Amino acid sequence: MSAPSLPSGRLDQVEKRTFLIRDFVLENGVVMPEVTIAYELYGALDPGRRNAVLMTHGYTGSQHVAGTYPGETTSGPWNSLIGPGKAIDTDKLLVVSSNMLGSSFGSSNASFIEPATGKPYGSRYPDIGLADIVRAQRLLLDHLGVEHLVAVAGASFGGYQAFQWAVSYPDFVDGIVAVATAPKGRGGSADVDRLVARLAQDRNWNGGDYYDRGGVIDTTTAMRVDTLLSYGIEAQLAGAFPEPVALAAEIERQARAWARQFDANSLVILRRAAVRFDAVKDFARVKAKVLYVLLTSDVLFPPAIAPDVMARLAAVGIDASYVEVETDFGHSGYGRASAGWEAPLRAFMQRLVA
């Protein structure tokens, strides 16, 4: 099957696409009758079908990592790194960017209709893990005709997916780029419990079955403000909004816009998957080369974790390199700080396609 594609290299006419999987069997044995995976493409698949890069996104992010939709100007956080002649060169590569299973930007999540009931899944949405998320992506790639990946690249939760790809499909991928992340999840079940408890303070929560009760947007907006602050949004916006009141208003505006799109149940579904994630125990399976990138101002995945991660990779003979990026932009600032790691990324990608 030939992959749908954009004219080689063009990123100014990005299309929103979906792929339907039937009877998707999760690792726990649960069968989802229908699974939709939303995705975008940048570039084209070559005749050898081995020039693809898979982009994976963060916990609350989307598949729109680069380029613009027709008539719009908003691009993604990797825009300075993906495109014609850029580090991930769309004149040579097909970039596939997938919205992960359970997320809220077109892929099946708890707001989707459960075939057996005709109602939104809500609290009945199946328990998924990182292996399920990447297997859905593998089926998407099969559908597109991709026979091998040059790399999987992602930040934060996207980095989890990159590491999971390396252990789930060691012979299918040549390299991974893991940014502002770790090979093992943070927190535990108590972390999930605290998240659910905060959502449950909203009178509409109803155990996650809030779709006919008006939603929980005020609550998720407040939660998003907290998240943006922890991700370093104040430093990122300070230049454009020097006045504290205007800065606070802009953060609130961004948070509410996100809350209108992102289903609250996705926070729970993906957090449960994240806290159980552990690729370290399977490092011996990894054959891919690794580029590991951390940011000096990231409080979620600080550079202090790098020596242990690199030592564990070295212990099983993985070809891995580490880049530490000096930036004040925090956890989500890897795009704004791309100048600090563009050259190592370009060199890494050139090694993989040589």
N, C-alpha and C positions, 0 to 999 in steps of 0.2 A: 504493500500500500504506500502510495506517495504521500508525503507530509504536506498539509496545507502550508503555504508560506507567504511571506511578504516579499515584495521586490528586494533583492539582496541589499542588505545594509539599511534600508529605510526604517526609520523609527518615528515618523510623523503621521502615520496612518495605522496605529496599533488597533487591532480588533479584539473584542472580547469573545472568547470561544468557550464551548463546553463539550465534554465527552461523557457519555453514559456507559456505566458498567452495570451489568445485570448479575444478580446472585453473587455478590461480593462476600467472600467468606473471611471473617475476621480471625485473628490468631486464637481468640477464645472460643471459636466454633460458631459464633452467631453469624447468620446469613442475612445480609442487607439486600432485599430484592432489587433495589435500584440505588446506585450511587452516581451522583453527578460530580465531575471534577471540572472546575473552571480554570482556564489557562490563557496565556498570551504567547505569541511567537514573534521573535525578532530575527531576521536573517532567513537563510534557506538551508535545507538539507542537501548535501552533495550526493553524487551517485553512489559513493561508498557507504553512505548512511552511518558514518562513524564520526561526524564532525559536530555533534550536539553538546551543548552545555545545559544542564538543568539548574535553574535558579529556584531557591526555596526562601520563604519569607518568615518574619518573626511572629511571635505569639499573637499580636493584635494587628499585624500588617496584612498586606494583600499581595496578589500576584503582579500588580502594576509596579514593577521595579525600575522600568526605564521607558523612554519614549513618551509619546503623547497620543491621545485619542483624537480623531478628526474634530477640528473646531475647538479643541481645548489646549491648554498650555501646561497643565500639571503633569510633571514627570515623577518618576520614582527615585528612591535613595541611591540606586546604582547608576543613575543616568550619566554621570561623568566617567563611568568605567565600562559601560556597555554601548557599543555603536560602531560605526565605520571607523576603522583605524585606532579604536580605543583598546584598552587592555584586554577586554573580551570583545574581539573584533567580529562584528556582524557581517563584514564582507567575506569572512572565511568560515564563520560558525553559525549554526542554527541555535538560538537561545530559546529554550522552553521554560516558561515561568508558570508554575502551578500554584493555584490556591489550594492549600492542604485540606484534606478531609477533616470535617468538623469546624472549619473556619466559616467566615460570614461574608465572603465576597464571591458567591456563586457556587461554591461546592456544598455538597450535602451536609447540613447541620441540623440542629434540633428544631428549627423552624420549618423544615421540609415536611411534607405530608407522609405519614407512615401508611403504607399501602393497606395494612391489615385493619386500620381503624378509620382511615380517611381524615384524620386529624393530625396536627403537627406532632412530631415525635415528643417534643418537650422533655419531661423527666424520663421518658422511656428510650431516649436515644442510646444506642449501644455504647459500651465502654470500648474505647479504641486506644491503641498504643502507637508508638513511633513506627514500629514495623508495619502496621496497617497503613499508616499515612504514606510510607515510601512504596509499599506494594501497589497502592492505587496509582502513584506516579509512574511506576514501572509499566503498568497496564496502559496508561496514557502514552508513554513512549513507544510501546509496542504498536499501538494504534497509529501513531504518527510515522511508523516505519523506521524509527531509530534503532540501530543494532548495537550501538556502543556509545558510551558517554566519554567525552574528553574530560569533563569535570562536573562536579556538583558544587555549587557555591551558595552560601547563605549566611545570614547574620542572626545572632540570638537563637530563637527557636529554629530558625533556618539552619543554623550551624548544627543543632541537634540532628536535624534531618540529614545534613551532609555526612556527619559521623555515622548515622544509622545506615545510610546508603553504603558506606565503605564496609560495614560488617555484614549487611544483608545481601549485597550483590558485589562481592569483591572482584569478580572477573568482568564486570560490566562497566566499571568506571576507572579511569586512569589517575584522577586526582580529585582532591576536595579542597575547597577554600572555606575555612570555618572562621567567622569573624564575630568578635564580641560574644563569645559563647564558651562552652566546655563540652567534653565528651560524656558528661554525666549530669543529670538534672539536679536542680537546687530544691531544697525543702523536702517535704514529705506529706503524709496524709493530713497532718495537722495544718499544713499550709492550705490544703484544699478546704478543710473544714472552716478555716477563718474566712476564706473567700465566700463560701456558701453562706456563712453566718452574716456577712455584710450584705449580701444580696437579699437575704431573708428579712432584713430590716425594712425592706420595701413592702408595703401592704399588698402590692400586686404580685409579689413573687410566686406564691402558691406552689412552692416546691419545684419551680421551674416550668409550671404550666400556666403561664401568664399571657398567652397570646390573645385570649378573648377578654382580658382584664385591663387593657390599656398599656401594657408593657411596663418596663422599669427604667425608662430612659433617664429620669432625674438621678437615679442611683448610679447608673453606669457612667453618666456624665461626671459626677463627683469622683468616682473611682478613676476615671480617665485623667482628670486633672491631677490627682495624686501620682498616677503613673507617669504622666508627662514631666512632672516636676522631678521625679526620681531618675528619669531618662536624660535630664539635662536640657530641657526645653528653654529654660530662662536664659542660659548662655547662648543658645542657638538663635533666639529672637531678640536679644538685647540690642543689637545694632538697629533693627527695624522699629523696635518699640522701647525707646530709652526711658519713657515715663512709667513708673510702677503700675498706675491704674490702667493705662493702655495695654501694658504687658499682660496683666491679669485678665483683662477683657479678651485679649486675643487667645490666651490659653483656654479660657472658658469656651470661646467660639469654636476652636479646634476640637475640644473635648466633646462638645455637644454634637458637632457634625459627625464625628466618629461614632458616637453613641447611637445616632439615628441609623447607622449602617450595620453596626456590629451587634449580633445577638448575644445577650447576656449568658445564655447557656453555653455558647462557644468558649467563654472564659473558663467555665467549669470543665467542660469536655477536654479542652486542650491542657489545662493545668493538671488534671489527673494523669494525662499521658506524660506530661513533662516531668513530674516528680518521680515517676517510675523509670524514666529513661536512664539507661546505663550501657554505653557502648564500650566502656573500658574493659569489662569482663570478656569481651569478644575481640579485643585488639589483635590477637594472634591471627585472626582471619583477614585482617586488612592487607591489601596489596597496593592500594592507591597511595600516591604521594600526597603529602599534606602541607598546605600553607595555613598557618595558624596566626591570626591577627587579633591583638587586644589593644584597647584604648586606655591611655593613662588615667582619664577621668571617669571611667566606667565603674560605678559602685556595685553593679550586679556581677560582673565578671572582671575583677581587677587584675592587673598584671601579676600580682602576687601568686596567682594560681598557675602561671605559665611554667615555672620550673618542674612542678610535679607532673603536669600534662606532658611536657616534652620528654621527661625522664621515662614515663610510661610508654610513650610512643617509641623511644629509642630502645627500650628493654626488649621489644619484640621485633626490632629491626626495621621499623617503618621509616621511610625517607621523609623527614619532616623538617620544615623551617619555620622560624618564628619571627614575627614583625611586631614591634611595639610602637604605636602611633601616639605622638605627643599632641594632645588636643584638650580643650576645655569644654567640648560639646557633649560629653557624657555618653551613655550607653547607645543612644540612637544617632550619634554624631558621625558614624563611619562614612556616610556619604559626603557630608560637609567637609570631613577631614580626609577625603580620598587622595589629595595630593601627597599625603604622608605615607601612603602605601600603594599608590598606582604603579610605581616602578617595580617593586617586588612582585605585584600581581602580574604585570605584563611579562616579566621574566619567567615566572612560574608557568603561565599559560604557554609561552613559547617553548618551554621544555616539554610540555605535554603534547604539543602538536608538531614538534620537530620530526 
